[in-house]
Amino acid sequence: MIPKQLYYLLLVLAIGLISLQLSTGIWLFILKYGLSPSEVFTYFFGNEELFIMKKSFEGLLETAVPHFMAISLTIFVYAHFLLFTKIISQKQKQFIIFGLFFFASVDIFSPFLIIYGFEIFAWFKVIAFWSFEILMAGLLYILFLVALRARIASSSASVS
């Protein structure tokens, strides 16, 4: 069994990293793609009038593979923290974990269909990105509550 103080420290560090990931992910998405599906579509499909080159399959693959690996590993690690909690039900945990993997996959792989002119996948990318971010924020909130409860429990135990 992991000591409570170590678990609390790891949880606080995880919360900090999730917060950093959320904020930089949102900032970079807006900076790079914009907010609307039409801006996302233009970024990937290109626009000769605006001198925006169409993205290549190879270029997307070079970006998708490391993103998929890094995001999968991140979800895997943070899901372990979630699995040790008793603050939500098993069904809710499964929903969050499955949702994170699903929306990350849609977000990462939708550009491959956008470059072939399927504009609907720009909508999918935007919806998947924001859904992923909301679920990660939910995970952050749950872990924050767990850390807060662990801290309160450890401080009340030391007073007794």
Order of alpha helices (4+ residues) and beta strands (2+ residues): alpha-alpha-alpha-alpha-alpha
